[in-house]
Structure formats: C-alpha cells, structure tokens
Amino acid sequence: MNIDIKDVLELKARLREINKLPLKSIKWFYNGERILVSKQLRKDFDFLGLLNTDFIDALLATSPRLKMLRIRLENKIKKDIKQKYLDEYK
C-alpha cells in the first residue's frame, strides 16, 4: 500500500483541531445523522481527561445502534483496503 505522508499529516492536524475544542461544543454526527449525547456521558468523560477523539469509543460503547454502524463501517473499510492492496499488486 502506498501512503502519502502529506495525507497522514493532514489527518493528524485535523485530529489536533478536534481535540482542542471543548467537548461540550461538539455536535457529533455519523454519516450525516446527528448523534445525541447525554450530559452525564459528557460529564463522565470530561472527568477522565482523555482526548475528544477518544470520546467516540465511549459513544460506541454506550450505544448499541452506533456499535452496529461501527461494525458495518469497519467491515467496509477492511474490504476497501484489501481491494486497494490487491489492485496495487496485480
């Protein structure tokens, strides 16, 4: 697989931007659909002091609907990566 370092640097910069925001100011979306988050979950997560991008794991752990969406997305990503890898080495 070919990886452009510029792409990685752009992704890391975007993650830094997200992590600088106050957690309470973030409106979370999944595939264009707003994901409502309880104040208690935000409060509990704030107490841990982790990164905003880690909050996604907390969302997935507490929402069966999001967990299923994540599984579908991960399966699609794995399939796409595998296909890209096979295409590159034909």
Secondary structure, 3 states (H helix, E strand, C coil): CCCCHHHHHHHHHHHHHHHHCCHHHCCEEECCEEECCCHHHHHHHHHHCCCHHHHHHHHHHHCHHHHHHHHHHHHHHHHHHHHHHHHHCC
